Amino acid sequence: MDTIEIKGVDLGGLRLDLPSEQQLAALALAWDDDANHQLCFVDTPGFFAAKRPGEYSSMLRSADLVLSKSAALSARAAKAASDCIASGRSLPLRSVKIAVRRREFLSFFGTPKENQALNTVYRPVAVLSNLLSTLEERSGSVFLIGGRQAYLAKAESNLRATFPALRIVGRSPGDFGGREDQVLRALQKASPDLVLLGSMVREKELWIPRTMRSTKSGIFLQESSIIETLAGIGRK
């Protein structure tokens, strides 16, 4: 298996990806290729915002993976996918190449299974847990950005307890406190497998495409309440 083939659906010019849990786990290995990769979650308001030209729309179109996190948007995508299949057309595929040095690890996943239901809702915490579990298998690393210092420290403590083999290689509150350049230098030095971005970052998700070219890392993922959720407060 040299590539991971992920089905998707074109929804009004926006591609939504439909990976299985197995494929998401495999991506945590495949994206160990000395490049940056952005994973985006989108809901119905985000879908309509993406219809307007601008930086947000460009970000979603250039992202490596775009997942629906709302039931309404997933239902819309499922109908579009079903209509596509009923017309005799195949769903578009996103091919993800696997780094040579990581192909041996993919035997852990066995024979690739079919993608899951077309109306899947991708809960950010569940997707993150999947990625972290896989990264822990190879002592992978994560850099935390977002939230207040107290919540950030608690989130780090909980991650260490849940994923003891995972390496936390850096952290920063979301407001940066005038230290954004230092945070970027720390990212460059640490080269984490996953950069997790949460609340209080002024640019929110747009911080990722604006800055990730300045550092060579792995997967970039943003969800506004993720640090607080990992700290044990807020919605999951």
N, C-alpha and C positions, 0 to 999 in steps of 0.2 A: 504494500500500500504506500504509494508515493505522494498521494494527495488525499485530502478530506473533501468530499463533495457534499456541499450543504445546499439543500433546496431552499427556494425563496419564492416570493410573490411580488410582482410589480403592482403597487397600489397608488394609482394616480401619479406616477412618476417617482414614487419613493419605494425603494426596495426594502422589504422586511424579510429577514432571514428566519428559517425554521429548523434550527439544529436540534438534534436529540440530545439528551443528557450525556450520552456516550461521546457524541461529537464535541460537545462543549468541553468535556474533560480532555479529550485528545488535543483540542486547540491550545490548552495550557502547555502542552509539550511542543506542538508544531510551531508555536510562536516564539520559540527560543532560537531566533535566527538573526540576532544582532540588529534588529529593526524595531520600530515602534508600531504598535497596533492599538487602535481605539475601538472599544466596545460601547455602543450607545443603547440606552433604553429610551423608548418613546411612547407617549400616551396619545390620546385623541387630540388634545390641544396642540401637542408637539407636531402631530401629523399635519394639522391645518397650518401651523406656523411654517412648516417645511415647504408648503406650497408657494410661499412668498420668497422671491429672490433675496439672498442675503447670506450672512456668515453662518447662521444656524443651518440653513438649507445646504450650503456647501459642505459643512461639517458632516451632516448625515450622509450625504452622497459619497463622501470620501472615506467614511468609517469602514473598518474591516468587518464589522458585524453590527447589524441594527435589529434590535429585538423589541417586540411589543410588550409593554408592561400593564396594559389595560384590557379588560374583557371586551369592551366595545370595539376597540381597534383590532383585537385578535379575531373577533367575529367578522368584522369587515374584511380582514385579510383572508379568513377561511372561505368566505363566499367567493372572493375573487379567485382564490386558488381552485376551488371546486368548479367554477365556471371555466377556468382555463383548461382543467383536466377534461371536463365534459365536452369541450370543443375539439378534443383530440390533440391539444398542444401539451408540451412538457413544461413543467415549472423550470424557471431558470436556475442554473446551478452556480454556486460560488466555489471555486476550486482553491483550496489552501494547500500550498506545498509544505512538505514536512522536511525540516532540517535533517541532513544526513545523520548528524550525531544523535538525533533523537528517535530515529526510526525503530531502533531496538526496543524502546520503551513502549511503543504502540502495541506490541504483542500482548501487553497487559489488558488491552480492551477487547481482544479477540476479533472475530469477524464483524465488520460494521453492520449495524442494524438499520432498519428503515427509520426515517425521520418520524417523530411522534406526531400526534394529532395536529391538523392544520390550524385549529383554533387555540393553540397553546398560549397561555399567558406566562411570560417569563418574569418571575418575581426576582428582583435584584439580589435579595439576600440569599435565595436558593441558588441562583447562578454563581454568586460569589463563593458560597460554601463549596460548590462543585469544583470551581477553579482552585480554591485554596487546598482542598483535599488532594487534588492531583499534584499541585506544586509541592505539598508536603512529602509526597512519595519520593521526590528527588531533592529534598532539603532546599526547596526554592525560597525566594525572598520577596518581601513586600515592603513598600514605603507608604506610610499613612500621611495624608494631608487633609485637614478639615476639622471643624468643630472647635470647641474651647479646650484649653489645656487639660482641664480635669476630665472631660469626657474622652479626650484623646488617650490619656494615660489609662483610663479604665478600659477603653476599647482594646488597647495594646495588651493589657493584662489578660483580658478574656480570650483574645486570639492565641496568646501563648499557652493558655490552659487548654484550649480546644485543639490547637494544632501545634503540639510541642516541638515537632521537627521543623516547623516553618520558621524562617529567620526574619525578624523585624529589623530592617537595616536603616530605618530613619523615620522621623515623624515631624510634623509641623502643624501648628494651629492654622485654621483657615484664613485668619486675617493677616498672616505673615508678619505683622508688626514691623514693616519696613525691611524685612529680611528675605524678600523674594529671591534676590540674587544668590544669597547664601543657600536657600533651599534648592535652587537649580544646580548649584555647584555640588551640593550633597547628593543630588540625584545622579549627576554625572559620575561621581566617585563610586556610589553604591551600585549602580547599574542593576536595579531590582527587576525581578521577573514580573512584578505587578505593582502599579502605582494606583492607589485607591484614593479618590478625591471625594470629599464630603462637603459639609455646609461651611458657610462664611467666606468661601472663596469668591471674591467680587465678580469675576467673570463667569463663575459657575462652570458649566461643561465646556464653554468656549475657551477656558484656560488651557485645555489640553491641546487643541490644534495650534494655539498661539505660541505655546512654549515647548511642545514635545520635540520639535526639531533641534532644540538646543541640548538635548540629552539623548543618549542611546540607552533605551530601556526596553521593556517588554510590552506588557498589556497595560493600557490606561483605561480606567473605568471610573465613572462619576455617578453618584446618586446622592441627592441633597441630604438625606437623613441617615446615611449609612454609618457614620461614625457614632452617632447617638444610638442607633439600633445595636451596634456592636458593643456599646457601653452598657446596654441593658435598659435603655429608655427609648421612648418614641415608638412609632409604628414600624412593623416589619413588612 
